[in-house]
């Protein structure tokens, strides 16, 4: 079935990958990757019953501010690194993977081509309130609706955020094609019945595959 809407992730799809940006950020601040993984936890893991959710997940759901997360991150880092380490000076304004993000031209152009075919386009992103400037880096008017985890209190791969996006489009899940660069988010979309395509660094291949489905 030809999709009636194509739903785009932001980081790694419409903009440069925030995962790669976070690695560059850690290198700039001389933070070991092992420490980074400990701070952010398992990206897709859901807490067990009675277990506190990951602080980072709470940031992406808009329930914890970025400054609180960065303060906790500094405590974690300085428990392993020396008090004189440069990470002791990190503030929330120093942590923004979208600060130098650039649009992925092929994917932005793809969204325009899709709309020209009369097919709807939307955004579904896990994001942070303090990073809203990403909206200024792409033609946001090409996408409706825009479902942002920090605004709706849900995050991928929670099934409810996919269903919410489909509901806002007024479409059934199987009428939507979802594009994301993280395998767990792709699995989450497929679990609710959406068509889903994993976006790798080969954007030309992604564009060709999307056109073949349209």
GUVEX-863191 format. One record per atom (N, C-alpha, C): x, y, z; atom name. Coordinates in Angstrom, 3 decimals, padded with zeros to 6 digits, always signed. Layout:
// GUVEX-863191
(site (X Y Z) "CA")
...
// end
This chain:
// GUVEX-863191
(site (+000.838 -001.189 +000.000) "N")
(site (+000.000 +000.000 +000.000) "CA")
(site (+000.884 +001.253 +000.000) "C")
(site (+000.560 +002.186 -000.864) "N")
(site (+001.292 +003.449 -000.878) "CA")
(site (+000.977 +004.233 +000.392) "C")
(site (+001.993 +004.721 +001.106) "N")
(site (+001.714 +005.486 +002.324) "CA")
(site (+000.995 +006.795 +002.023) "C")
(site (+000.152 +007.196 +002.958) "N")
(site (-000.526 +008.482 +002.844) "CA")
(site (+000.213 +009.582 +003.591) "C")
(site (+001.242 +009.182 +004.365) "N")
(site (+002.083 +010.153 +005.073) "CA")
(site (+003.452 +009.546 +005.296) "C")
(site (+004.465 +010.404 +005.307) "N")
(site (+005.818 +009.995 +005.653) "CA")
(site (+006.228 +010.804 +006.877) "C")
(site (+006.660 +010.093 +007.913) "N")
(site (+006.997 +010.708 +009.195) "CA")
(site (+008.513 +010.674 +009.356) "C")
(site (+009.106 +011.846 +009.581) "N")
(site (+010.558 +011.983 +009.662) "CA")
(site (+011.018 +012.181 +011.101) "C")
(site (+012.097 +011.496 +011.462) "N")
(site (+012.858 +011.853 +012.652) "CA")
(site (+013.663 +013.114 +012.311) "C")
(site (+014.235 +013.767 +013.333) "N")
(site (+015.036 +014.972 +013.088) "CA")
(site (+016.523 +014.627 +013.071) "C")
(site (+017.122 +014.407 +014.255) "N")
(site (+018.552 +014.138 +014.330) "CA")
(site (+018.923 +012.844 +013.631) "C")
(site (+019.850 +012.911 +012.671) "N")
(site (+020.257 +011.733 +011.924) "CA")
(site (+019.441 +011.507 +010.677) "C")
(site (+018.388 +012.294 +010.489) "N")
(site (+017.536 +012.167 +009.302) "CA")
(site (+017.440 +013.518 +008.581) "C")
(site (+016.825 +014.495 +009.236) "N")
(site (+016.731 +015.830 +008.646) "CA")
(site (+017.934 +016.703 +009.001) "C")
(site (+018.540 +016.424 +010.147) "N")
(site (+019.756 +017.107 +010.586) "CA")
(site (+020.831 +016.076 +010.884) "C")
(site (+022.069 +016.545 +011.040) "N")
(site (+023.158 +015.650 +011.385) "CA")
(site (+022.868 +014.864 +012.654) "C")
(site (+023.471 +013.699 +012.775) "N")
(site (+023.195 +012.785 +013.880) "CA")
(site (+023.584 +013.364 +015.234) "C")
(site (+022.663 +013.416 +016.208) "N")
(site (+023.011 +013.870 +017.549) "CA")
(site (+023.890 +012.861 +018.289) "C")
(site (+023.817 +011.586 +017.909) "N")
(site (+024.670 +010.572 +018.534) "CA")
(site (+026.137 +010.839 +018.185) "C")
(site (+026.382 +011.138 +016.916) "N")
(site (+027.749 +011.459 +016.507) "CA")
(site (+028.192 +012.788 +017.112) "C")
(site (+027.254 +013.737 +017.181) "N")
(site (+027.577 +015.029 +017.780) "CA")
(site (+027.923 +014.882 +019.256) "C")
(site (+027.224 +013.985 +019.947) "N")
(site (+027.512 +013.762 +021.366) "CA")
(site (+028.908 +013.164 +021.551) "C")
(site (+029.307 +012.289 +020.622) "N")
(site (+030.653 +011.720 +020.697) "CA")
(site (+031.716 +012.797 +020.465) "C")
(site (+031.448 +013.695 +019.512) "N")
(site (+032.388 +014.801 +019.273) "CA")
(site (+032.458 +015.715 +020.491) "C")
(site (+031.292 +015.959 +021.102) "N")
(site (+031.222 +016.804 +022.298) "CA")
(site (+032.035 +016.177 +023.428) "C")
(site (+031.888 +014.868 +023.616) "N")
(site (+032.634 +014.176 +024.669) "CA")
(site (+034.137 +014.259 +024.413) "C")
(site (+034.526 +014.151 +023.163) "N")
(site (+035.951 +014.257 +022.829) "CA")
(site (+036.464 +015.664 +023.131) "C")
(site (+035.668 +016.681 +022.794) "N")
(site (+036.077 +018.068 +023.058) "CA")
(site (+036.277 +018.327 +024.548) "C")
(site (+035.431 +017.663 +025.367) "N")
(site (+035.495 +017.884 +026.814) "CA")
(site (+036.336 +016.813 +027.516) "C")
(site (+036.994 +015.968 +026.732) "N")
(site (+037.860 +014.924 +027.283) "CA")
(site (+037.094 +014.006 +028.233) "C")
(site (+035.893 +013.619 +027.809) "N")
(site (+035.050 +012.734 +028.614) "CA")
(site (+035.096 +011.330 +028.007) "C")
(site (+035.463 +010.321 +028.785) "N")
(site (+035.520 +008.951 +028.244) "CA")
(site (+034.148 +008.485 +027.761) "C")
(site (+034.124 +007.760 +026.662) "N")
(site (+032.866 +007.245 +026.113) "CA")
(site (+032.166 +006.343 +027.131) "C")
(site (+032.945 +005.606 +027.912) "N")
(site (+032.346 +004.730 +028.932) "CA")
(site (+031.552 +005.547 +029.948) "C")
(site (+032.066 +006.713 +030.303) "N")
(site (+031.354 +007.582 +031.236) "CA")
(site (+030.087 +008.130 +030.595) "C")
(site (+030.168 +008.430 +029.309) "N")
(site (+029.011 +008.955 +028.584) "CA")
(site (+027.872 +007.934 +028.578) "C")
(site (+028.217 +006.683 +028.332) "N")
(site (+027.195 +005.629 +028.309) "CA")
(site (+026.556 +005.465 +029.684) "C")
(site (+027.363 +005.577 +030.725) "N")
(site (+026.834 +005.446 +032.087) "CA")
(site (+025.860 +006.582 +032.407) "C")
(site (+026.178 +007.775 +031.953) "N")
(site (+025.342 +008.945 +032.236) "CA")
(site (+024.007 +008.860 +031.521) "C")
(site (+024.042 +008.478 +030.247) "N")
(site (+022.817 +008.482 +029.454) "CA")
(site (+022.023 +007.188 +029.587) "C")
(site (+022.669 +006.128 +029.992) "N")
(site (+021.959 +004.873 +030.160) "CA")
(site (+021.594 +004.232 +028.828) "C")
(site (+020.804 +003.184 +028.903) "N")
(site (+020.355 +002.456 +027.718) "CA")
(site (+019.283 +003.285 +027.023) "C")
(site (+019.537 +003.643 +025.774) "N")
(site (+018.659 +004.552 +025.042) "CA")
(site (+017.196 +004.103 +025.057) "C")
(site (+016.943 +002.829 +024.800) "N")
(site (+015.575 +002.369 +024.596) "CA")
(site (+015.001 +001.596 +025.779) "C")
(site (+015.814 +001.349 +026.804) "N")
(site (+015.345 +000.495 +027.898) "CA")
(site (+014.245 +001.159 +028.713) "C")
(site (+013.168 +000.417 +028.911) "N")
(site (+012.079 +000.902 +029.773) "CA")
(site (+012.345 +000.437 +031.201) "C")
(site (+012.062 +001.285 +032.197) "N")
(site (+012.291 +000.866 +033.578) "CA")
(site (+011.346 -000.261 +033.991) "C")
(site (+011.835 -001.119 +034.845) "N")
(site (+010.980 -002.158 +035.404) "CA")
(site (+009.955 -001.511 +036.341) "C")
(site (+008.909 -002.264 +036.658) "N")
(site (+007.879 -001.732 +037.543) "CA")
(site (+008.505 -001.316 +038.883) "C")
(site (+008.245 -000.068 +039.279) "N")
(site (+008.782 +000.464 +040.526) "CA")
(site (+010.163 +001.076 +040.402) "C")
(site (+010.778 +000.938 +039.219) "N")
(site (+012.116 +001.477 +038.993) "CA")
(site (+012.015 +002.909 +038.474) "C")
(site (+012.916 +003.771 +038.931) "N")
(site (+012.945 +005.152 +038.463) "CA")
(site (+013.402 +005.197 +037.005) "C")
(site (+012.750 +006.021 +036.182) "N")
(site (+013.191 +006.124 +034.790) "CA")
(site (+014.533 +006.829 +034.693) "C")
(site (+015.210 +006.609 +033.585) "N")
(site (+016.467 +007.290 +033.316) "CA")
(site (+016.257 +008.802 +033.352) "C")
(site (+017.198 +009.518 +033.978) "N")
(site (+017.078 +010.977 +034.050) "CA")
(site (+017.058 +011.577 +032.649) "C")
(site (+017.850 +011.034 +031.733) "N")
(site (+017.855 +011.559 +030.378) "CA")
(site (+016.512 +011.366 +029.697) "C")
(site (+015.877 +010.235 +029.931) "N")
(site (+014.547 +010.012 +029.365) "CA")
(site (+013.563 +011.045 +029.899) "C")
(site (+013.711 +011.417 +031.156) "N")
(site (+012.833 +012.427 +031.751) "CA")
(site (+013.084 +013.809 +031.136) "C")
(site (+014.343 +014.074 +030.771) "N")
(site (+014.644 +015.331 +030.071) "CA")
(site (+013.933 +015.345 +028.726) "C")
(site (+014.029 +014.244 +027.986) "N")
(site (+013.398 +014.182 +026.670) "CA")
(site (+011.878 +014.188 +026.744) "C")
(site (+011.340 +013.849 +027.888) "N")
(site (+009.884 +013.913 +028.067) "CA")
(site (+009.440 +015.254 +028.650) "C")
(site (+010.390 +016.158 +028.848) "N")
(site (+010.045 +017.497 +029.309) "CA")
(site (+009.742 +017.603 +030.779) "C")
(site (+010.072 +016.575 +031.568) "N")
(site (+009.755 +016.599 +033.003) "CA")
(site (+010.947 +017.027 +033.857) "C")
(site (+012.136 +017.049 +033.263) "N")
(site (+013.356 +017.478 +033.955) "CA")
(site (+014.079 +018.461 +033.041) "C")
(site (+014.549 +019.579 +033.595) "N")
(site (+015.245 +020.568 +032.806) "CA")
(site (+016.655 +020.132 +032.463) "C")
(site (+017.177 +020.652 +031.366) "N")
(site (+018.519 +020.297 +030.933) "CA")
(site (+019.565 +020.695 +031.974) "C")
(site (+019.363 +021.820 +032.654) "N")
(site (+020.334 +022.270 +033.658) "CA")
(site (+020.441 +021.280 +034.810) "C")
(site (+019.306 +020.685 +035.204) "N")
(site (+019.329 +019.681 +036.269) "CA")
(site (+020.095 +018.439 +035.811) "C")
(site (+019.874 +018.042 +034.565) "N")
(site (+020.585 +016.880 +034.039) "CA")
(site (+022.088 +017.140 +033.990) "C")
(site (+022.480 +018.324 +033.522) "N")
(site (+023.901 +018.638 +033.407) "CA")
(site (+024.558 +018.682 +034.782) "C")
(site (+023.841 +019.202 +035.785) "N")
(site (+024.379 +019.213 +037.147) "CA")
(site (+024.631 +017.789 +037.645) "C")
(site (+023.669 +016.888 +037.376) "N")
(site (+023.844 +015.491 +037.756) "CA")
(site (+024.980 +014.852 +036.964) "C")
(site (+025.077 +015.190 +035.698) "N")
(site (+026.136 +014.662 +034.858) "CA")
(site (+027.508 +015.069 +035.405) "C")
(site (+027.642 +016.312 +035.820) "N")
(site (+028.912 +016.778 +036.385) "CA")
(site (+029.268 +016.011 +037.652) "C")
(site (+028.270 +015.754 +038.499) "N")
(site (+028.539 +014.982 +039.721) "CA")
(site (+029.028 +013.583 +039.370) "C")
(site (+028.382 +012.965 +038.384) "N")
(site (+028.789 +011.620 +037.961) "CA")
(site (+030.207 +011.643 +037.401) "C")
(site (+030.494 +012.623 +036.561) "N")
(site (+031.806 +012.691 +035.929) "CA")
(site (+032.911 +012.931 +036.946) "C")
(site (+032.676 +013.873 +037.854) "N")
(site (+033.730 +014.249 +038.794) "CA")
(site (+033.938 +013.198 +039.877) "C")
(site (+032.998 +012.241 +039.980) "N")
(site (+033.229 +011.128 +040.901) "CA")
(site (+034.256 +010.160 +040.312) "C")
(site (+034.456 +010.250 +038.974) "N")
(site (+035.405 +009.368 +038.302) "CA")
(site (+036.636 +010.120 +037.802) "C")
(site (+036.489 +011.415 +037.547) "N")
(site (+037.584 +012.213 +037.022) "CA")
(site (+038.114 +013.135 +038.107) "C")
(site (+039.229 +013.751 +037.861) "N")
(site (+039.811 +014.633 +038.878) "CA")
(site (+038.987 +015.913 +039.008) "C")
(site (+038.979 +016.522 +040.218) "N")
(site (+038.222 +017.768 +040.423) "CA")
(site (+038.678 +018.890 +039.499) "C")
(site (+039.904 +018.810 +038.992) "N")
(site (+040.430 +019.848 +038.109) "CA")
(site (+040.080 +019.601 +036.648) "C")
(site (+039.398 +018.504 +036.386) "N")
(site (+039.057 +018.174 +035.000) "CA")
(site (+038.197 +019.289 +034.403) "C")
(site (+038.379 +019.549 +033.115) "N")
(site (+037.648 +020.642 +032.449) "CA")
(site (+036.134 +020.441 +032.500) "C")
(site (+035.677 +019.188 +032.697) "N")
(site (+034.235 +018.925 +032.769) "CA")
(site (+033.589 +019.608 +033.969) "C")
(site (+034.378 +020.007 +034.943) "N")
(site (+033.816 +020.688 +036.116) "CA")
(site (+033.207 +022.031 +035.750) "C")
(site (+033.516 +022.545 +034.570) "N")
(site (+033.007 +023.842 +034.140) "CA")
(site (+031.840 +023.746 +033.160) "C")
(site (+031.374 +022.534 +032.894) "N")
(site (+030.279 +022.364 +031.945) "CA")
(site (+028.997 +022.987 +032.501) "C")
(site (+028.285 +023.688 +031.645) "N")
(site (+026.951 +024.194 +031.981) "CA")
(site (+025.977 +023.742 +030.897) "C")
(site (+024.698 +023.975 +031.109) "N")
(site (+023.690 +023.529 +030.142) "CA")
(site (+023.924 +024.138 +028.763) "C")
(site (+024.411 +025.370 +028.722) "N")
(site (+024.631 +026.006 +027.418) "CA")
(site (+025.778 +025.369 +026.645) "C")
(site (+026.619 +024.598 +027.349) "N")
(site (+027.726 +023.914 +026.687) "CA")
(site (+027.321 +022.564 +026.107) "C")
(site (+026.089 +022.157 +026.345) "N")
(site (+025.660 +020.832 +025.910) "CA")
(site (+024.464 +020.963 +024.977) "C")
(site (+024.760 +021.003 +023.690) "N")
(site (+023.721 +021.121 +022.676) "CA")
(site (+024.239 +020.518 +021.368) "C")
(site (+023.855 +019.288 +021.063) "N")
(site (+024.348 +018.638 +019.842) "CA")
(site (+023.830 +019.287 +018.566) "C")
(site (+022.817 +020.152 +018.685) "N")
(site (+022.292 +020.830 +017.506) "CA")
(site (+022.932 +022.196 +017.288) "C")
(site (+023.898 +022.573 +018.126) "N")
(site (+024.477 +023.914 +018.036) "CA")
(site (+025.134 +024.173 +016.682) "C")
(site (+025.721 +023.127 +016.088) "N")
(site (+026.337 +023.297 +014.774) "CA")
(site (+025.760 +022.315 +013.755) "C")
(site (+024.549 +021.829 +014.030) "N")
(site (+023.914 +020.864 +013.125) "CA")
(site (+023.523 +021.541 +011.816) "C")
(site (+023.708 +020.829 +010.732) "N")
(site (+023.317 +021.338 +009.426) "CA")
(site (+022.270 +020.415 +008.810) "C")
(site (+021.374 +020.975 +008.003) "N")
(site (+020.342 +020.150 +007.377) "CA")
(site (+020.943 +019.116 +006.432) "C")
(site (+020.286 +017.980 +006.350) "N")
(site (+020.649 +016.972 +005.352) "CA")
(site (+019.854 +017.321 +004.099) "C")
(site (+020.531 +017.973 +003.148) "N")
(site (+019.842 +018.526 +001.982) "CA")
(site (+018.976 +017.525 +001.239) "C")
(site (+019.483 +016.302 +001.039) "N")
(site (+018.722 +015.289 +000.301) "CA")
(site (+017.417 +014.942 +001.000) "C")
(site (+017.456 +014.898 +002.345) "N")
(site (+016.259 +014.512 +003.083) "CA")
(site (+015.247 +015.663 +003.142) "C")
(site (+015.740 +016.890 +003.257) "N")
(site (+014.828 +018.039 +003.230) "CA")
(site (+014.171 +018.138 +001.851) "C")
(site (+014.971 +017.928 +000.815) "N")
(site (+014.428 +017.945 -000.543) "CA")
(site (+013.406 +016.825 -000.731) "C")
(site (+013.688 +015.664 -000.138) "N")
(site (+012.752 +014.543 -000.214) "CA")
(site (+011.402 +014.926 +000.389) "C")
(site (+011.421 +015.597 +001.527) "N")
(site (+010.150 +015.991 +002.160) "CA")
(site (+009.344 +016.901 +001.243) "C")
(site (+010.024 +017.794 +000.535) "N")
(site (+009.342 +018.683 -000.397) "CA")
(site (+008.760 +017.901 -001.575) "C")
(site (+009.520 +016.929 -002.075) "N")
(site (+009.051 +016.104 -003.189) "CA")
(site (+007.838 +015.279 -002.785) "C")
(site (+007.844 +014.783 -001.558) "N")
(site (+006.714 +013.984 -001.065) "CA")
(site (+005.450 +014.828 -001.023) "C")
(site (+005.562 +016.026 -000.493) "N")
(site (+004.398 +016.910 -000.421) "CA")
(site (+003.893 +017.271 -001.814) "C")
(site (+004.804 +017.398 -002.768) "N")
(site (+004.396 +017.717 -004.133) "CA")
(site (+003.555 +016.604 -004.743) "C")
(site (+003.695 +015.389 -004.208) "N")
(site (+002.894 +014.259 -004.670) "CA")
(site (+001.531 +014.203 -003.976) "C")
(site (+001.300 +015.139 -003.055) "N")
(site (+000.039 +015.137 -002.322) "CA")
(site (+000.043 +014.215 -001.124) "C")
(site (+001.238 +013.785 -000.709) "N")
(site (+001.386 +012.914 +000.456) "CA")
(site (+001.827 +013.770 +001.635) "C")
(site (+001.255 +013.535 +002.789) "N")
(site (+001.544 +014.365 +003.951) "CA")
(site (+002.908 +014.028 +004.557) "C")
(site (+003.487 +015.003 +005.234) "N")
(site (+004.753 +014.801 +005.930) "CA")
(site (+004.595 +015.278 +007.367) "C")
(site (+005.306 +014.598 +008.275) "N")
(site (+005.244 +014.934 +009.698) "CA")
(site (+006.617 +014.715 +010.308) "C")
(site (+006.787 +015.220 +011.514) "N")
(site (+008.011 +014.991 +012.291) "CA")
(site (+007.644 +014.297 +013.585) "C")
(site (+008.437 +013.304 +013.948) "N")
(site (+008.339 +012.643 +015.249) "CA")
(site (+009.753 +012.571 +015.807) "C")
(site (+010.022 +013.318 +016.873) "N")
(site (+011.384 +013.430 +017.386) "CA")
(site (+011.438 +013.286 +018.898) "C")
(site (+012.495 +012.637 +019.386) "N")
(site (+012.850 +012.720 +020.805) "CA")
(site (+013.748 +013.937 +020.946) "C")
(site (+013.304 +014.915 +021.716) "N")
(site (+014.082 +016.133 +021.780) "CA")
(site (+013.973 +016.792 +023.146) "C")
(site (+014.623 +017.942 +023.287) "N")
(site (+014.771 +018.624 +024.569) "CA")
(site (+014.281 +020.059 +024.429) "C")
(site (+013.547 +020.531 +025.427) "N")
(site (+012.969 +021.875 +025.348) "CA")
(site (+014.016 +022.936 +025.031) "C")
(site (+015.169 +022.803 +025.646) "N")
(site (+016.209 +023.827 +025.499) "CA")
(site (+016.901 +023.793 +024.135) "C")
(site (+016.560 +022.804 +023.309) "N")
(site (+017.200 +022.683 +021.994) "CA")
(site (+016.249 +023.044 +020.854) "C")
(site (+015.274 +023.886 +021.120) "N")
(site (+014.232 +024.170 +020.124) "CA")
(site (+014.766 +024.849 +018.862) "C")
(site (+016.002 +025.338 +018.893) "N")
(site (+016.525 +026.025 +017.709) "CA")
(site (+016.680 +025.104 +016.512) "C")
(site (+016.561 +023.789 +016.733) "N")
(site (+016.616 +022.890 +015.579) "CA")
(site (+015.514 +023.229 +014.579) "C")
(site (+014.421 +023.793 +015.073) "N")
(site (+013.298 +024.137 +014.197) "CA")
(site (+013.653 +025.233 +013.205) "C")
(site (+014.664 +026.032 +013.548) "N")
(site (+015.090 +027.107 +012.653) "CA")
(site (+016.049 +026.629 +011.582) "C")
(site (+016.484 +025.383 +011.680) "N")
(site (+017.499 +024.877 +010.757) "CA")
(site (+016.903 +024.095 +009.590) "C")
(site (+015.608 +023.827 +009.649) "N")
(site (+014.927 +023.139 +008.560) "CA")
(site (+013.648 +023.910 +008.229) "C")
(site (+013.090 +023.728 +007.037) "N")
(site (+011.824 +024.389 +006.686) "CA")
(site (+010.655 +023.709 +007.406) "C")
(site (+010.436 +024.127 +008.641) "N")
(site (+009.457 +023.452 +009.500) "CA")
(site (+008.050 +023.469 +008.907) "C")
(site (+007.791 +024.446 +008.015) "N")
(site (+006.467 +024.544 +007.402) "CA")
(site (+006.155 +023.363 +006.487) "C")
(site (+007.170 +022.562 +006.151) "N")
(site (+006.943 +021.386 +005.313) "CA")
(site (+006.353 +020.217 +006.096) "C")
(site (+006.237 +020.368 +007.412) "N")
(site (+005.835 +019.239 +008.249) "CA")
(site (+004.641 +019.610 +009.136) "C")
(site (+003.634 +018.745 +009.101) "N")
(site (+002.457 +018.943 +009.947) "CA")
(site (+001.771 +017.597 +010.124) "C")
(site (+001.734 +017.100 +011.369) "N")
(site (+002.127 +017.733 +012.625) "CA")
(site (+003.616 +017.567 +012.931) "C")
(site (+004.043 +018.270 +013.992) "N")
(site (+005.369 +018.090 +014.579) "CA")
(site (+005.156 +017.561 +015.989) "C")
(site (+005.543 +016.317 +016.216) "N")
(site (+005.357 +015.673 +017.522) "CA")
(site (+006.724 +015.585 +018.190) "C")
(site (+006.886 +016.338 +019.274) "N")
(site (+008.158 +016.466 +019.977) "CA")
(site (+007.995 +015.847 +021.365) "C")
(site (+008.881 +014.911 +021.688) "N")
(site (+008.760 +014.173 +022.955) "CA")
(site (+008.660 +015.103 +024.163) "C")
(site (+009.432 +016.191 +024.156) "N")
(site (+009.454 +017.066 +025.325) "CA")
(site (+008.173 +017.868 +025.469) "C")
(site (+007.333 +017.875 +024.441) "N")
(site (+006.056 +018.583 +024.507) "CA")
(site (+004.895 +017.660 +024.849) "C")
(site (+005.024 +016.384 +024.493) "N")
(site (+003.905 +015.461 +024.697) "CA")
(site (+004.132 +014.508 +025.865) "C")
(site (+005.333 +014.529 +026.472) "N")
(site (+005.589 +013.684 +027.640) "CA")
(site (+005.751 +012.211 +027.331) "C")
(site (+006.036 +011.896 +026.085) "N")
(site (+006.288 +010.520 +025.638) "CA")
(site (+007.521 +010.550 +024.753) "C")
(site (+008.189 +009.409 +024.640) "N")
(site (+009.371 +009.363 +023.774) "CA")
(site (+009.435 +008.018 +023.060) "C")
(site (+010.019 +008.046 +021.884) "N")
(site (+010.272 +006.792 +021.176) "CA")
(site (+011.244 +005.942 +021.999) "C")
(site (+011.068 +004.632 +022.048) "N")
(site (+010.135 +003.814 +021.265) "CA")
(site (+008.837 +003.444 +021.982) "C")
(site (+008.343 +004.295 +022.863) "N")
(site (+007.052 +004.047 +023.501) "CA")
(site (+005.969 +003.977 +022.419) "C")
(site (+005.189 +002.912 +022.371) "N")
(site (+004.179 +002.788 +021.312) "CA")
(site (+003.207 +003.957 +021.262) "C")
(site (+002.940 +004.561 +022.418) "N")
(site (+001.931 +005.612 +022.469) "CA")
(site (+002.320 +006.840 +021.649) "C")
(site (+003.618 +007.132 +021.521) "N")
(site (+003.999 +008.330 +020.770) "CA")
(site (+003.818 +008.119 +019.262) "C")
(site (+003.975 +006.892 +018.811) "N")
(site (+003.704 +006.601 +017.398) "CA")
(site (+002.202 +006.702 +017.121) "C")
(site (+001.422 +006.145 +018.020) "N")
(site (-000.028 +006.186 +017.839) "CA")
(site (-000.541 +007.618 +017.908) "C")
(site (+000.068 +008.431 +018.780) "N")
(site (-000.314 +009.843 +018.859) "CA")
(site (-000.028 +010.556 +017.543) "C")
(site (+001.117 +010.286 +016.956) "N")
(site (+001.474 +010.906 +015.683) "CA")
(site (+000.489 +010.517 +014.595) "C")
(site (+000.164 +009.238 +014.514) "N")
(site (-000.810 +008.781 +013.515) "CA")
(site (-002.174 +009.422 +013.749) "C")
(site (-002.554 +009.543 +015.019) "N")
(site (-003.836 +010.161 +015.353) "CA")
(site (-003.867 +011.619 +014.896) "C")
(site (-002.767 +012.331 +015.106) "N")
(site (-002.720 +013.732 +014.685) "CA")
(site (-002.741 +013.866 +013.165) "C")
(site (-002.259 +012.851 +012.479) "N")
(site (-002.353 +012.834 +011.018) "CA")
(site (-003.740 +012.411 +010.545) "C")
(site (-004.498 +011.814 +011.448) "N")
(site (-005.812 +011.303 +011.070) "CA")
(site (-005.716 +010.043 +010.224) "C")
(site (-004.638 +009.270 +010.454) "N")
(site (-004.390 +008.077 +009.656) "CA")
(site (-004.151 +006.873 +010.551) "C")
(site (-004.369 +005.692 +009.984) "N")
(site (-004.029 +004.455 +010.686) "CA")
(site (-002.521 +004.245 +010.598) "C")
(site (-001.927 +003.537 +011.551) "N")
(site (-000.469 +003.317 +011.513) "CA")
(site (+000.017 +002.725 +010.199) "C")
(site (-000.728 +001.766 +009.638) "N")
(site (-000.264 +001.102 +008.423) "CA")
(site (-000.352 +002.014 +007.187) "C")
(site (-000.908 +003.208 +007.353) "N")
(site (-000.951 +004.171 +006.254) "CA")
(site (+000.237 +005.139 +006.291) "C")
(site (+001.144 +004.944 +007.265) "N")
(site (+002.264 +005.866 +007.462) "CA")
(site (+003.600 +005.143 +007.304) "C")
(site (+004.554 +005.836 +006.692) "N")
(site (+005.933 +005.362 +006.578) "CA")
(site (+006.793 +006.209 +007.503) "C")
(site (+007.567 +005.558 +008.355) "N")
(site (+008.376 +006.249 +009.362) "CA")
(site (+009.851 +006.097 +009.039) "C")
(site (+010.598 +007.211 +009.136) "N")
(site (+012.036 +007.224 +008.855) "CA")
(site (+012.801 +007.616 +010.107) "C")
(site (+013.755 +006.772 +010.526) "N")
(site (+014.527 +007.044 +011.739) "CA")
(site (+015.897 +006.405 +011.601) "C")
(site (+016.872 +006.946 +012.350) "N")
(site (+018.231 +006.412 +012.261) "CA")
(site (+018.582 +005.473 +013.400) "C")
(site (+017.620 +005.180 +014.294) "N")
(site (+017.912 +004.289 +015.419) "CA")
(site (+017.078 +003.007 +015.308) "C")
(site (+017.725 +001.840 +015.330) "N")
(site (+016.991 +000.578 +015.152) "CA")
(site (+015.863 +000.377 +016.159) "C")
(site (+016.050 +000.774 +017.422) "N")
(site (+014.997 +000.569 +018.420) "CA")
(site (+013.754 +001.385 +018.080) "C")
(site (+013.944 +002.574 +017.519) "N")
(site (+012.793 +003.395 +017.131) "CA")
(site (+012.065 +002.796 +015.933) "C")
(site (+012.820 +002.182 +015.043) "N")
(site (+012.217 +001.495 +013.905) "CA")
(site (+011.381 +000.318 +014.389) "C")
(site (+011.934 -000.463 +015.314) "N")
(site (+011.198 -001.606 +015.860) "CA")
(site (+009.916 -001.135 +016.556) "C")
(site (+010.014 -000.014 +017.295) "N")
(site (+008.837 +000.519 +017.974) "CA")
(site (+007.735 +000.899 +017.008) "C")
(site (+008.118 +001.506 +015.880) "N")
(site (+007.131 +001.898 +014.870) "CA")
(site (+006.468 +000.667 +014.248) "C")
(site (+007.284 -000.319 +013.924) "N")
(site (+006.724 -001.525 +013.307) "CA")
(site (+005.813 -002.277 +014.263) "C")
(site (+006.110 -002.182 +015.547) "N")
(site (+005.303 -002.891 +016.542) "CA")
(site (+003.867 -002.383 +016.582) "C")
(site (+003.657 -001.116 +016.213) "N")
(site (+002.282 -000.584 +016.214) "CA")
(site (+001.663 -000.650 +014.825) "C")
(site (+002.390 -001.198 +013.854) "N")
(site (+001.822 -001.405 +012.525) "CA")
(site (+002.271 -000.431 +011.455) "C")
(site (+003.194 +000.487 +011.796) "N")
(site (+003.694 +001.428 +010.792) "CA")
(site (+004.708 +000.748 +009.879) "C")
(site (+004.760 +001.187 +008.641) "N")
(site (+005.897 +000.858 +007.802) "CA")
(site (+007.070 +001.688 +008.318) "C")
(site (+008.273 +001.161 +008.301) "N")
(site (+009.411 +001.900 +008.854) "CA")
(site (+010.671 +001.566 +008.087) "C")
(site (+011.515 +002.581 +007.918) "N")
(site (+012.746 +002.441 +007.159) "CA")
(site (+013.895 +003.025 +007.970) "C")
(site (+014.923 +002.199 +008.207) "N")
(site (+016.093 +002.658 +008.943) "CA")
(site (+016.961 +003.516 +008.028) "C")
(site (+017.261 +004.726 +008.485) "N")
(site (+018.070 +005.662 +007.700) "CA")
(site (+019.528 +005.525 +008.123) "C")
(site (+020.372 +005.139 +007.166) "N")
(site (+021.806 +005.040 +007.431) "CA")
(site (+022.477 +006.310 +006.917) "C")
(site (+023.789 +006.309 +006.896) "N")
(site (+024.504 +007.469 +006.367) "CA")
(site (+024.391 +007.603 +004.857) "C")
(site (+023.863 +006.579 +004.186) "N")
(site (+023.697 +006.620 +002.736) "CA")
(site (+022.333 +007.229 +002.429) "C")
(site (+022.271 +008.553 +002.424) "N")
(site (+020.989 +009.240 +002.241) "CA")
(site (+020.449 +009.069 +000.824) "C")
(site (+021.335 +008.927 -000.147) "N")
(site (+020.873 +008.714 -001.515) "CA")
(site (+020.080 +007.409 -001.606) "C")
(site (+020.579 +006.367 -000.946) "N")
(site (+019.868 +005.084 -000.952) "CA")
(site (+018.515 +005.222 -000.261) "C")
(site (+018.473 +005.986 +000.830) "N")
(site (+017.210 +006.197 +001.534) "CA")
(site (+016.201 +006.898 +000.638) "C")
(site (+016.640 +007.947 -000.048) "N")
(site (+015.743 +008.686 -000.940) "CA")
(site (+015.195 +007.767 -002.027) "C")
(site (+016.054 +006.953 -002.619) "N")
(site (+015.603 +006.022 -003.665) "CA")
(site (+014.597 +005.024 -003.119) "C")
(site (+014.858 +004.516 -001.902) "N")
(site (+013.941 +003.541 -001.315) "CA")
(site (+012.582 +004.162 -001.018) "C")
(site (+012.589 +005.385 -000.494) "N")
(site (+011.314 +006.056 -000.201) "CA")
(site (+010.531 +006.272 -001.491) "C")
(site (+011.189 +006.750 -002.537) "N")
(site (+010.499 +006.975 -003.814) "CA")
(site (+009.932 +005.677 -004.358) "C")
(site (+010.638 +004.562 -004.168) "N")
(site (+010.131 +003.287 -004.661) "CA")
(site (+008.857 +002.881 -003.948) "C")
(site (+008.689 +003.334 -002.704) "N")
(site (+007.476 +003.001 -001.946) "CA")
(site (+006.330 +003.962 -002.243) "C")
(site (+006.639 +005.072 -002.901) "N")
(site (+005.597 +006.046 -003.224) "CA")
(site (+005.076 +005.857 -004.648) "C")
// end
